[in-house]
Amino acid sequence: NLFLKILGKRPDGYHELDTVMAKVDLFDTLRLEVPSQPGLITLRCRWDDPDGLCARSVIPEDERNLVVKAAMALREYVRRPELGIHAQLIKRIPAEAGLGGGSSDAAATLVGLNKIWKLNLPDQSLHEIAASLGSDINFFLSPTSLAVCSGRGERIALVPDFFPFDAVIIKPPGGLSTKEVFSAYHDAHETTSFSSQDLLTHLGGPLSEWSRFLFNSLQAPASACDADVRKILKHLSLLPNTHGIMTGSGSACVAFTSNTEEAIRLAAHLRSQHLGDLYTVRSTL
């Protein structure tokens, strides 16, 4: 999230959002195979970084996982209980980090099963299922790298122009629950009059221009909940030519740089500070 502003609470209990989301080249790998037993939906997960902090996170392999939820929701949508799948998920995107890892996995599941099960559902149907599962899945179904998302995040306005950027993601040892962070949010945390359009207007220019529009309403409540988030953001604020923000509901923070070389140098410095797992990323086409 380059920008995430909470506009208020909705009657359904969710929050109304104005957010700019961008895709980067950090990804999980999902393999889908039709099982020999009809109607069987199974999932196996493993981390690709067995020595990293994220590998300590246990990824559920049952109905709590969005891959399984997406498969079950799609099967129910078409009323085909005999359909089954065996999924193997190799995780690289940190969990409980605000990076949309589970949402992107769910989107990949919907797209993949629509082909494997030969359902030929239109994009509109996949988006309908996605919206029933979570707030960010629709974005990962969209063809664009950048979008303004509204509602609870499920309404997507594509941004056709591509604005490349380099960044370093810092994932501290602990994770944060989305529900916990939203529960800790209150109106007093809101501190900007900017909107997503203010950011988009300047996004094609130098980092020094558009970085002042980076904003996240959830950063203050997340910082109050997690000392590691506070430590990372404070450290980034003291570095020259570095612009940091927490993404989503945390706990990952992102430091934006002007080019790839700066991102590599910044990652080397941050690694020496032992702030957590580091990922040097670039926005995707």
N, C-alpha and C positions, 0 to 999 in steps of 0.2 A: 504494500500500500504506500503510494507516494503521498496520498492525502486521505484522511478518514475523519469525517466530521459527523457527530451524532446530532441529528436535528430534533429529536424528541422521542418519546415512547409511544408506541402504537397501541391500539385497543387489544391487539392479539398478544401483547406482552413483549414483542420484539421492538427493536429500536429502528427508527427511520434513519437511513444513512445517506451520505453524499461522499462517495469514495472513488479515488482513481487507483485502479489496479494494473499492474504490469507483470508480464511473464518474463522470467529469467531462465538461463540455461542450467538450472539445477533440477534434476528430475529423478523420479523413481522408475523402475522397470516392471512392467506387468505382463506376465505370460498367461494366456488363456487356452485351456484345452478342454474338449468335450469329454466327460468321463464315460466309462463303459456302463455305469449304472444310471439309468434315466432319473431325472429329477434331483440328482445329488449336487449340492453346491458346497464346495470346500475351498479353503484358503490356507496357504502356507506362506509365512513371512520370514525374512531374514534381513539383517542390516548389512550393507556393503562396506561399512567401516567398523569392523569388530573391535578396533582399539579406541574408537572415538567415544566421546561422552554420550552421543545419541544412541549408541548401541546398548546403553543401560536402560533405555526406554523399552518397555514390553509392549509390543503391538498386538492387540487382540486379533484372533483369527476366527472369531465367531460373528454373530449378528451385530456386535458393537462396532465392527469394522465397516467403513463405508463401501468397500468393495463388495462385501457380502450383501449389505443393505441395497446397493444399486442393482445387483444381480436379481435379488428377490423382488424388488420393486418393478423392474422391467418385466420379469416373468409374470408377475401379477397383472401388470398393465395389459399384456397381450393374452392373458388367461390361458397360459400354456404350462401347466404344472409339471409336465414331463421334461421340460427343458432343464438341463444341468450344466455345470461348469466346474472345472478345477482351476483355480487361480494360484499363481505363484508371484509373490510381490517382493521385489528387492528394493529396500528402502534406502534412500540417500537424503531425502528432504527431512529435516528434523521434525519430530512430533512436538505438540504443545508449544509451537514456536510462532504461530501467526503467519505461517508461510503457505497455507493452503495445500499441504501435502495430501491429506486425506481427501480433500475436495477434488484435487487433480486426479487422484487414483479413481475416484468414483466416476468422474467424467470419462476417463479412459475405459473404464468398465462398460459404461453405457454404449460408447462408440464401438468398442470391440465386440460386444455381444450382439449388437444390432447387425453386425456383419456375420459373425460366426453362426448365430441362430437364424440367419437369413430372414430377418423380420422386415427389412426395408422400411422402417419407420422414418418419417420425415423429421427434420431437425426440430420442428415445433413440438413434436411428441417427446423427444428426448429432453428438451428444455422443460416441458411440463413435469416430467418425472424428476428431473434434477431439482426443480424448485420445491418439490415435496420432501426432498432429502436434506437440503441444506441451503445456505445462503450464497456460497461462493462457487458452487459446482457449475452454474450457468456460465460464469466467466470463462472457465476452462473448456467449455463446449464451444465457445465463440472462436471465430477464425482470426481475431485480431490479437496483437500483442499488448494493446493498451485499450482500456475502456473506462468509462464513467459508470459506476454501478449505483443504483438507488433502490428505494424500497428497503427491504432488509438486506439488500445486496444482490437480489436475484434478477433485477431489471437492468439490462445491459444496453448502454449506448456506445457503439463502437467509435473509436478514434482512428480514422484511416491513416493519418500521417504517422510515420515511425520516428520516434525520438530515441536514438541509442544512448545508453548510459552504462557506465561501469560502477561496480559497487563491491563492498565486502560485507558479507553477512556474519554477524557474531551471535552465536547461540550459546548462552550461558549454561551451566550445569543443570539448572532446574528448569522445569516447564511451567506454564500457566494455563489454568482452565479458562476457556472462553467465558463460561457461565460465571465464574468467580470474578473475572475482571469487569464484565458488564454489570454485575451486581454491585461492585464497588464504585461504579461511575455515578456521578451526580452532576447536576447542571453547573455547579461551581467550578468544575474542571474545564469547562469550555472557555477558551481564551483567544479565539480568533474570529474576525469578521470576514475572513476570506472564504471563497467557495472553490470547488473543483475547477471551475472555469478560469479563475484567477491563475491557478497553476498551469493549466493547459495553454493559456495565452502566452506564457513565458517559457514553456518547456523546450522549445526549439533553440533557445539562446544559450549563452554560457551558464555553467553551473552556478556561478555567483549570483545570477539573476533569478533563476527559478527555485533555487534551494531555500530562499526565504519564504516560499509558499508551502514547504513541506509541513505537514501537520497531522497529528493523530490525537483525537479526543480521548483515546484509551491509554495514552502514554502516562498520564498523571496517576490514574488509579492503579495501573500495572506497576509503576515505580513504587507506589505505596505498599504494594503487596510483595515485591521482590527486590531485595537489596542488590542482587546481581545486575538487574536492569538499571537501577540507579547508578551503579558503579560504571557500567559500560557507557551510558549516556554522558555521565560527567567526564569520563576520560575523552570521549570523542569531542566534547565541547571545548576541550583545551588544546586540541590539535589544529594547526593552521591549515587552511584550505580543505577542511574536512567538514562535511555536513551530515549529521547523523539523526536518525529517527527510529523509533520502534515500529515494527510492522504488525498489522492486525491487532490482535489482543495479546501479543507477545508470546514467549519471552525474547524472541530474536530481535536484534537491532540491525539497522543497515546504515553503513557509511558510504555516501556517494562520492565519487571522484571524477575528475575531468577526463581521464583516459585510463587505458588498461595498465600502463606502466605505473601510474600513481596508485592504482588499486593493488598491484603486486607489492609495491613498497609499503603501503599501508598494512597489508596483511602480514608482512614480515615483522613490522613493528608490533602489531597487536598480538602476534603469536608470542612475542617475548614477554607480554604482559599477563599471559595465562588467564585470559578472560573467558575462554570457552572454545568451542569448535568454530573454525573459520572456513568460509566459502567465498572465493573470489568469483564473481558472476558478471555476466553481461546480459543486457536485455535481448530478447529473442526477436527474430523477424516474424 
